[in-house]
Amino acid sequence: MEKYQIENAIETLVRHLKGAREIDHQIFFKYMEHVCNRNSQHYILGDLQLVADVLKKYDIPEFVDVISLFDYKAFQILSVYMKELQ
């Protein structure tokens, strides 16, 4: 997946996570489930170093914790990458 695609997915996720309405949170969890599904064409966890770079760029390291709800192995690797980027 290209960097801009990962950036777009993460921007969309963050916007819905920070949304005040219940529908925003429902959209967030549904979309998060979709982008963390290995069978999805929008799977963002294929290049974890790139994901870490995007999270660092947007200064949202706490998003790694959210990923742990969907893919614990990716969470562990991302945690290491995020520490390396600090």
Secondary structure, 3 states (H helix, E strand, C coil): CCHHHHHHHHHHHHHHHCCCCHHHHHHHHHHHHHHCCCCCCCCCCCCHHHHHHHHHHCCCCCHHHHHHCCCHHHHHHHHHHHHHHC
